[in-house]
Amino acid sequence: MPPKIARLAALGAYGACGAFIALYALVAFISRPTPTGGIMLGLSVVTWISLALVVAALIGVHILVGKQLLALADGRPRPV
């Protein structure tokens, strides 16, 4: 892969982390309990925790892929 493409892909992976955080914030905002109705507090907490685990895993994978791509772009040796 050419270094410029690898660097661009790495920045895209890091940008996706921001999108995951924004999506998590949106779902947390939508699933909050309201005084006039909506979801119960216990179900909101379960939703927030389960979604946080998935988002954390996605962010972790994207950070690792981004680091690998930056190493490839800089010409550094990659661990196996």
GUTI-999938 format. One line per field, with one value per atom (N, C-alpha, C): residue number from 1; residue in three letters; atom name; x, y, z. Coordinates in Angstrom, 1 decimal, padded with zeros to 4 digits, always signed. Atoms other than C-alpha are relative to their C-alpha. Example, Ala and Ser with C-alpha at 12.3 -4.5 7.8 and 13.67 -1.06 7.14 Angstrom:
BEGIN
resi	1	1	1	2	2	2
resn	ALA	ALA	ALA	SER	SER	SER
name	N	CA	C	N	CA	C
east	+000.9	+012.3	+000.9	-000.9	+013.7	-000.8
north	-001.2	-004.5	+001.2	-001.1	-001.1	+001.1
up	+000.0	+007.8	+000.0	+000.0	+007.1	+000.8
This chain:
BEGIN
resi	1	1	1	2	2	2	3	3	3	4	4	4	5	5	5	6	6	6	7	7	7	8	8	8	9	9	9	10	10	10	11	11	11	12	12	12	13	13	13	14	14	14	15	15	15	16	16	16	17	17	17	18	18	18	19	19	19	20	20	20	21	21	21	22	22	22	23	23	23	24	24	24	25	25	25	26	26	26	27	27	27	28	28	28	29	29	29	30	30	30	31	31	31	32	32	32	33	33	33	34	34	34	35	35	35	36	36	36	37	37	37	38	38	38	39	39	39	40	40	40	41	41	41	42	42	42	43	43	43	44	44	44	45	45	45	46	46	46	47	47	47	48	48	48	49	49	49	50	50	50	51	51	51	52	52	52	53	53	53	54	54	54	55	55	55	56	56	56	57	57	57	58	58	58	59	59	59	60	60	60	61	61	61	62	62	62	63	63	63	64	64	64	65	65	65	66	66	66	67	67	67	68	68	68	69	69	69	70	70	70	71	71	71	72	72	72	73	73	73	74	74	74	75	75	75	76	76	76	77	77	77	78	78	78	79	79	79	80	80	80
resn	MET	MET	MET	PRO	PRO	PRO	PRO	PRO	PRO	LYS	LYS	LYS	ILE	ILE	ILE	ALA	ALA	ALA	ARG	ARG	ARG	LEU	LEU	LEU	ALA	ALA	ALA	ALA	ALA	ALA	LEU	LEU	LEU	GLY	GLY	GLY	ALA	ALA	ALA	TYR	TYR	TYR	GLY	GLY	GLY	ALA	ALA	ALA	CYS	CYS	CYS	GLY	GLY	GLY	ALA	ALA	ALA	PHE	PHE	PHE	ILE	ILE	ILE	ALA	ALA	ALA	LEU	LEU	LEU	TYR	TYR	TYR	ALA	ALA	ALA	LEU	LEU	LEU	VAL	VAL	VAL	ALA	ALA	ALA	PHE	PHE	PHE	ILE	ILE	ILE	SER	SER	SER	ARG	ARG	ARG	PRO	PRO	PRO	THR	THR	THR	PRO	PRO	PRO	THR	THR	THR	GLY	GLY	GLY	GLY	GLY	GLY	ILE	ILE	ILE	MET	MET	MET	LEU	LEU	LEU	GLY	GLY	GLY	LEU	LEU	LEU	SER	SER	SER	VAL	VAL	VAL	VAL	VAL	VAL	THR	THR	THR	TRP	TRP	TRP	ILE	ILE	ILE	SER	SER	SER	LEU	LEU	LEU	ALA	ALA	ALA	LEU	LEU	LEU	VAL	VAL	VAL	VAL	VAL	VAL	ALA	ALA	ALA	ALA	ALA	ALA	LEU	LEU	LEU	ILE	ILE	ILE	GLY	GLY	GLY	VAL	VAL	VAL	HIS	HIS	HIS	ILE	ILE	ILE	LEU	LEU	LEU	VAL	VAL	VAL	GLY	GLY	GLY	LYS	LYS	LYS	GLN	GLN	GLN	LEU	LEU	LEU	LEU	LEU	LEU	ALA	ALA	ALA	LEU	LEU	LEU	ALA	ALA	ALA	ASP	ASP	ASP	GLY	GLY	GLY	ARG	ARG	ARG	PRO	PRO	PRO	ARG	ARG	ARG	PRO	PRO	PRO	VAL	VAL	VAL
name	N	CA	C	N	CA	C	N	CA	C	N	CA	C	N	CA	C	N	CA	C	N	CA	C	N	CA	C	N	CA	C	N	CA	C	N	CA	C	N	CA	C	N	CA	C	N	CA	C	N	CA	C	N	CA	C	N	CA	C	N	CA	C	N	CA	C	N	CA	C	N	CA	C	N	CA	C	N	CA	C	N	CA	C	N	CA	C	N	CA	C	N	CA	C	N	CA	C	N	CA	C	N	CA	C	N	CA	C	N	CA	C	N	CA	C	N	CA	C	N	CA	C	N	CA	C	N	CA	C	N	CA	C	N	CA	C	N	CA	C	N	CA	C	N	CA	C	N	CA	C	N	CA	C	N	CA	C	N	CA	C	N	CA	C	N	CA	C	N	CA	C	N	CA	C	N	CA	C	N	CA	C	N	CA	C	N	CA	C	N	CA	C	N	CA	C	N	CA	C	N	CA	C	N	CA	C	N	CA	C	N	CA	C	N	CA	C	N	CA	C	N	CA	C	N	CA	C	N	CA	C	N	CA	C	N	CA	C	N	CA	C	N	CA	C	N	CA	C	N	CA	C	N	CA	C	N	CA	C	N	CA	C	N	CA	C	N	CA	C	N	CA	C	N	CA	C	N	CA	C
east	+000.8	+000.0	+000.9	-000.8	+001.4	-000.1	+000.0	+002.4	-001.1	+001.1	-000.1	-001.3	+001.3	-003.0	-000.1	+000.0	-002.0	-000.2	+000.2	-001.8	-001.4	+001.4	-005.2	-000.9	+000.8	-006.7	+000.1	-000.2	-005.2	-000.8	+000.8	-006.7	-001.5	+001.4	-010.0	-000.4	+000.3	-009.8	-000.1	+000.1	-009.2	-001.2	+001.2	-012.0	-001.3	+001.2	-014.4	-000.2	+000.1	-013.6	-000.9	+000.8	-015.1	-001.5	+001.4	-018.2	-000.6	+000.5	-018.6	-000.5	+000.4	-018.6	-001.2	+001.2	-021.1	-001.2	+001.2	-023.4	-000.4	+000.3	-023.1	-000.8	+000.6	-024.0	-001.5	+001.3	-027.0	-001.0	+000.9	-028.4	-000.2	+000.1	-027.7	-001.0	+001.0	-029.7	-001.4	+001.4	-032.6	-000.5	+000.5	-032.8	-000.1	+000.1	-032.8	-001.4	+001.4	-035.9	-000.4	+000.5	-038.1	-001.2	+001.1	-040.7	-001.4	+001.3	-043.6	-000.1	+000.1	-042.8	+001.4	-001.3	-040.2	+000.4	-000.6	-037.9	+000.2	-000.2	-037.5	+001.5	-001.4	-034.2	+000.8	-000.8	-033.1	+000.3	-000.3	-033.5	+000.9	-000.9	-031.7	+001.5	-001.3	-028.7	+000.5	-000.4	-028.6	+000.3	-000.2	-028.8	+001.4	-001.3	-025.9	+001.2	-001.1	-023.7	+000.3	-000.2	-024.2	+000.5	-000.5	-023.7	+001.4	-001.4	-020.6	+001.0	-000.9	-019.0	+000.3	-000.2	-019.6	+000.8	-000.7	-018.4	+001.5	-001.4	-015.3	+000.8	-000.6	-014.5	+000.3	-000.2	-014.9	+001.1	-001.0	-012.8	+001.4	-001.2	-010.1	+000.6	-000.5	-009.9	+000.4	-000.4	-009.8	+001.3	-001.3	-007.0	+001.1	-001.0	-005.0	+000.3	-000.2	-005.6	+000.7	-000.6	-004.7	+001.4	-001.5	-001.4	+000.7	-000.6	-000.6	+000.2	+000.0	-001.4	+001.0	-001.0	+000.7	+001.4	-001.3	+003.6	+000.4	-000.2	+003.2	+000.4	-000.3	+003.2	+001.3	-001.3	+006.3	+001.1	-001.1	+008.2	+000.6	-000.6	+008.7	-000.4	+000.3	+008.8	-001.3	+001.3	+005.4	+000.2	+000.0	+005.1	-000.9	+000.8	+003.7	-001.1
north	-001.2	+000.0	+001.2	-001.2	+003.4	+000.8	-000.7	+005.5	+001.1	-001.0	+008.3	-000.6	+000.7	+005.9	-000.5	+000.6	+004.2	+001.1	-001.1	+007.6	+000.5	-000.4	+008.6	-001.0	+001.1	+005.3	+000.1	-000.1	+005.7	+001.2	-001.2	+009.2	-000.3	+000.4	+007.7	-000.9	+000.8	+005.1	+000.8	-000.8	+007.7	+000.9	-000.7	+009.8	-000.8	+000.8	+006.9	-000.2	+000.1	+006.8	+001.2	-001.2	+010.3	-000.2	+000.2	+009.2	-001.1	+001.0	+006.2	+000.7	-000.7	+008.5	+000.9	-000.8	+010.9	-000.9	+000.9	+007.9	-000.5	+000.4	+006.7	+001.1	-001.1	+010.2	+000.2	-000.1	+010.3	-001.1	+001.1	+006.9	+000.2	-000.2	+007.8	+001.2	-001.1	+011.1	-000.5	+000.5	+009.3	-000.9	+001.1	+006.5	+000.5	-000.5	+008.8	+000.0	-000.1	+008.7	+001.5	-001.3	+011.7	+000.1	+000.0	+013.0	-000.3	+000.3	+012.6	-001.3	+001.3	+009.1	-000.5	+000.6	+007.0	-001.2	+001.2	+004.3	+000.1	+000.0	+003.3	+000.1	-000.3	+004.2	-001.3	+001.2	+000.6	-000.5	+000.4	-000.2	+001.0	-001.0	+003.1	-000.4	+000.4	+002.0	-001.2	+001.2	-001.4	+000.3	-000.4	+000.2	+000.7	-000.8	+002.6	-000.9	+000.9	-000.1	-000.9	+001.0	-002.6	+000.7	-000.8	+000.1	+000.5	-000.5	+001.4	-001.1	+001.2	-002.1	-000.2	+000.1	-002.3	+001.1	-001.2	+001.2	+000.0	+000.1	+000.7	-001.0	+001.0	-002.5	+000.5	-000.6	-000.7	+001.0	-001.0	+002.2	-000.6	+000.7	-000.1	-000.6	+000.6	-002.0	+001.1	-001.0	+001.2	+000.7	-000.5	+002.6	-000.9	+000.9	-000.5	+000.0	+000.0	-000.5	+001.3	-001.3	+003.2	+000.0	+000.1	+002.6	-000.8	+000.8	-000.2	+000.7	-000.7	+001.9	+001.2	-001.0	+004.8	-000.5	+000.6	+002.5	-000.4	+000.3	+001.3	+001.2	-001.2	+004.8	+000.6	-000.6	+005.8	-001.0	+000.9	+002.7	-000.8	+000.7	+001.3	-001.5	+001.5	-002.5	-000.2	+000.3	-003.9	-001.3	+001.2	-006.5	-001.0	+001.0	-009.8	-000.4
up	+000.0	+000.0	+000.0	+000.1	-000.9	+001.4	-001.3	+002.2	+000.1	-000.1	+001.3	+000.3	-000.2	+001.1	+001.4	-001.4	+004.4	+001.0	-001.0	+006.2	-000.1	+000.1	+004.8	+000.6	-000.7	+005.9	+001.5	-001.4	+009.3	+000.6	-000.5	+009.7	-000.1	+000.1	+008.5	+001.2	-001.1	+011.2	+001.3	-001.2	+013.9	-000.1	+000.1	+012.5	+000.3	-000.3	+012.7	+001.5	-001.5	+016.5	+000.5	-000.3	+016.7	-000.4	+000.4	+014.8	+000.9	-000.9	+017.1	+001.3	-001.2	+020.1	-000.2	+000.3	+018.5	-000.1	+000.1	+017.7	+001.3	-001.4	+021.3	+000.7	-000.7	+022.6	-000.5	+000.6	+020.2	+000.6	-000.6	+021.4	+001.5	-001.4	+025.0	+000.3	-000.1	+024.5	-000.3	+000.4	+022.8	+001.1	-000.9	+025.4	+001.5	-001.4	+028.5	+000.4	-000.4	+030.7	+000.1	-000.1	+030.5	+001.0	-000.9	+032.9	-000.6	+000.6	+030.4	-000.6	+000.5	+029.4	-000.5	+000.5	+027.6	+000.7	-000.5	+028.7	+001.5	-001.4	+032.3	+000.3	-000.3	+034.1	+000.0	+000.0	+034.6	-001.5	+001.4	+030.9	-000.7	+000.6	+030.0	+000.4	-000.5	+032.1	-000.7	+000.7	+030.5	-001.5	+001.3	+027.1	-000.1	+000.0	+027.9	+000.2	-000.3	+029.3	-001.2	+001.1	+026.5	-001.2	+001.2	+023.8	+000.3	-000.3	+025.6	-000.2	+000.2	+025.5	-001.5	+001.4	+021.8	-000.6	+000.5	+021.1	+000.4	-000.5	+023.2	-000.8	+000.8	+021.3	-001.4	+001.4	+017.9	+000.0	+000.0	+019.0	+000.2	-000.2	+020.3	-001.3	+001.3	+017.0	-001.0	+000.9	+015.0	+000.4	-000.5	+017.1	-000.4	+000.3	+016.6	-001.5	+001.5	+012.8	-000.4	+000.3	+012.7	+000.3	-000.4	+014.5	-001.0	+001.0	+012.1	-001.3	+001.3	+009.1	+000.1	-000.1	+010.4	+000.0	+000.0	+011.0	-001.4	+001.4	+007.4	-000.8	+000.8	+006.1	+000.3	-000.4	+008.0	-000.3	+000.4	+006.9	+001.2	-001.2	+010.4	-000.1	+000.0	+010.9	+000.8	-000.7	+012.0	+000.7	-000.7	+014.7	-000.6	+000.5	+013.7	+000.9
